[in-house]
Amino acid sequence: MQEQLEQRLKELKAEFTAGQKALSELESQKTHLTETLLRISGAIQVLEEELTKTMTTKNNQVLEMKSLEQ
């Protein structure tokens, strides 16, 4: 009986260690993915701001052309 308990304890410790390793890897992946998403979000914001500036400039040019035509 003691042998079985010791074997089961050994198995559980091995599973626990494997679980800790897997959790650590997942946490690392989460951190990496979070950083990547933050960079992508920043790039999206910059591009949206640039597109807004471009659209505003084009709209202003169209308005100027129309006022010159009149």
Distance bins in CASP14 RR format, pairs under 12 A and 6 or more apart:
PFRMAT RR
TARGET T0000
AUTHOR 0000-0000-0000
RMODE 2
METHOD distances of the structure
MODEL  1
1 7 0 0 0 0 0 1 0 0 0 0 0
1 8 0 0 0 0 0 1 0 0 0 0 0
2 8 0 0 0 0 0 1 0 0 0 0 0
2 9 0 0 0 0 0 1 0 0 0 0 0
3 9 0 0 0 0 0 1 0 0 0 0 0
3 10 0 0 0 0 0 1 0 0 0 0 0
4 10 0 0 0 0 0 1 0 0 0 0 0
4 11 0 0 0 0 0 1 0 0 0 0 0
5 11 0 0 0 0 0 1 0 0 0 0 0
5 12 0 0 0 0 0 1 0 0 0 0 0
6 12 0 0 0 0 0 1 0 0 0 0 0
6 13 0 0 0 0 0 1 0 0 0 0 0
7 13 0 0 0 0 0 1 0 0 0 0 0
7 14 0 0 0 0 0 1 0 0 0 0 0
8 14 0 0 0 0 0 1 0 0 0 0 0
8 15 0 0 0 0 0 1 0 0 0 0 0
9 15 0 0 0 0 0 1 0 0 0 0 0
9 16 0 0 0 0 0 1 0 0 0 0 0
10 16 0 0 0 0 0 1 0 0 0 0 0
10 17 0 0 0 0 0 1 0 0 0 0 0
11 17 0 0 0 0 0 1 0 0 0 0 0
11 18 0 0 0 0 0 1 0 0 0 0 0
12 18 0 0 0 0 0 1 0 0 0 0 0
12 19 0 0 0 0 0 1 0 0 0 0 0
13 19 0 0 0 0 0 1 0 0 0 0 0
13 20 0 0 0 0 0 1 0 0 0 0 0
14 20 0 0 0 0 0 1 0 0 0 0 0
14 21 0 0 0 0 0 1 0 0 0 0 0
15 21 0 0 0 0 0 1 0 0 0 0 0
15 22 0 0 0 0 0 1 0 0 0 0 0
16 22 0 0 0 0 0 1 0 0 0 0 0
16 23 0 0 0 0 0 1 0 0 0 0 0
17 23 0 0 0 0 0 1 0 0 0 0 0
17 24 0 0 0 0 0 1 0 0 0 0 0
18 24 0 0 0 0 0 1 0 0 0 0 0
18 25 0 0 0 0 0 1 0 0 0 0 0
19 25 0 0 0 0 1 0 0 0 0 0 0
19 26 0 0 0 0 1 0 0 0 0 0 0
19 27 0 0 0 0 0 1 0 0 0 0 0
20 26 0 0 0 0 0 1 0 0 0 0 0
20 27 0 0 0 0 0 1 0 0 0 0 0
21 27 0 0 0 0 0 1 0 0 0 0 0
21 28 0 0 0 0 0 1 0 0 0 0 0
22 28 0 0 0 0 0 1 0 0 0 0 0
22 29 0 0 0 0 0 1 0 0 0 0 0
23 29 0 0 0 0 0 1 0 0 0 0 0
23 30 0 0 0 0 0 1 0 0 0 0 0
24 30 0 0 0 0 0 1 0 0 0 0 0
24 31 0 0 0 0 0 1 0 0 0 0 0
25 31 0 0 0 0 0 1 0 0 0 0 0
25 32 0 0 0 0 0 1 0 0 0 0 0
26 32 0 0 0 0 0 1 0 0 0 0 0
26 33 0 0 0 0 0 1 0 0 0 0 0
27 33 0 0 0 0 0 1 0 0 0 0 0
27 34 0 0 0 0 0 1 0 0 0 0 0
28 34 0 0 0 0 0 1 0 0 0 0 0
28 35 0 0 0 0 0 1 0 0 0 0 0
29 35 0 0 0 0 0 1 0 0 0 0 0
29 36 0 0 0 0 0 1 0 0 0 0 0
30 36 0 0 0 0 0 1 0 0 0 0 0
30 37 0 0 0 0 0 1 0 0 0 0 0
31 37 0 0 0 0 0 1 0 0 0 0 0
31 38 0 0 0 0 0 1 0 0 0 0 0
32 38 0 0 0 0 0 1 0 0 0 0 0
32 39 0 0 0 0 0 1 0 0 0 0 0
33 39 0 0 0 0 0 1 0 0 0 0 0
33 40 0 0 0 0 0 1 0 0 0 0 0
34 40 0 0 0 0 0 1 0 0 0 0 0
34 41 0 0 0 0 0 1 0 0 0 0 0
35 41 0 0 0 0 0 1 0 0 0 0 0
35 42 0 0 0 0 0 1 0 0 0 0 0
36 42 0 0 0 0 0 1 0 0 0 0 0
36 43 0 0 0 0 0 1 0 0 0 0 0
37 43 0 0 0 0 0 1 0 0 0 0 0
37 44 0 0 0 0 0 1 0 0 0 0 0
38 44 0 0 0 0 0 1 0 0 0 0 0
38 45 0 0 0 0 0 1 0 0 0 0 0
39 45 0 0 0 0 0 1 0 0 0 0 0
39 46 0 0 0 0 0 1 0 0 0 0 0
40 46 0 0 0 0 0 1 0 0 0 0 0
40 47 0 0 0 0 0 1 0 0 0 0 0
41 47 0 0 0 0 0 1 0 0 0 0 0
41 48 0 0 0 0 0 1 0 0 0 0 0
42 48 0 0 0 0 1 0 0 0 0 0 0
42 49 0 0 0 0 1 0 0 0 0 0 0
43 49 0 0 0 0 0 1 0 0 0 0 0
43 50 0 0 0 0 0 1 0 0 0 0 0
44 50 0 0 0 0 0 1 0 0 0 0 0
44 51 0 0 0 0 0 1 0 0 0 0 0
45 51 0 0 0 0 0 1 0 0 0 0 0
45 52 0 0 0 0 0 1 0 0 0 0 0
46 52 0 0 0 0 0 1 0 0 0 0 0
46 53 0 0 0 0 0 1 0 0 0 0 0
47 53 0 0 0 0 0 1 0 0 0 0 0
47 54 0 0 0 0 0 1 0 0 0 0 0
48 54 0 0 0 0 0 1 0 0 0 0 0
48 55 0 0 0 0 0 1 0 0 0 0 0
49 55 0 0 0 0 0 1 0 0 0 0 0
49 56 0 0 0 0 0 1 0 0 0 0 0
50 56 0 0 0 0 0 1 0 0 0 0 0
50 57 0 0 0 0 0 1 0 0 0 0 0
51 57 0 0 0 0 0 1 0 0 0 0 0
51 58 0 0 0 0 0 1 0 0 0 0 0
52 58 0 0 0 0 0 1 0 0 0 0 0
52 59 0 0 0 0 0 1 0 0 0 0 0
53 59 0 0 0 0 0 1 0 0 0 0 0
53 60 0 0 0 0 0 1 0 0 0 0 0
54 60 0 0 0 0 0 1 0 0 0 0 0
54 61 0 0 0 0 0 1 0 0 0 0 0
55 61 0 0 0 0 0 1 0 0 0 0 0
55 62 0 0 0 0 0 1 0 0 0 0 0
56 62 0 0 0 0 0 1 0 0 0 0 0
56 63 0 0 0 0 0 1 0 0 0 0 0
57 63 0 0 0 0 0 1 0 0 0 0 0
57 64 0 0 0 0 0 1 0 0 0 0 0
58 64 0 0 0 0 0 1 0 0 0 0 0
58 65 0 0 0 0 0 1 0 0 0 0 0
59 65 0 0 0 0 0 1 0 0 0 0 0
59 66 0 0 0 0 0 1 0 0 0 0 0
60 66 0 0 0 0 0 1 0 0 0 0 0
60 67 0 0 0 0 0 1 0 0 0 0 0
61 67 0 0 0 0 0 1 0 0 0 0 0
61 68 0 0 0 0 0 1 0 0 0 0 0
62 68 0 0 0 0 0 1 0 0 0 0 0
62 69 0 0 0 0 0 1 0 0 0 0 0
63 69 0 0 0 0 0 1 0 0 0 0 0
63 70 0 0 0 0 0 1 0 0 0 0 0
64 70 0 0 0 0 0 1 0 0 0 0 0
END
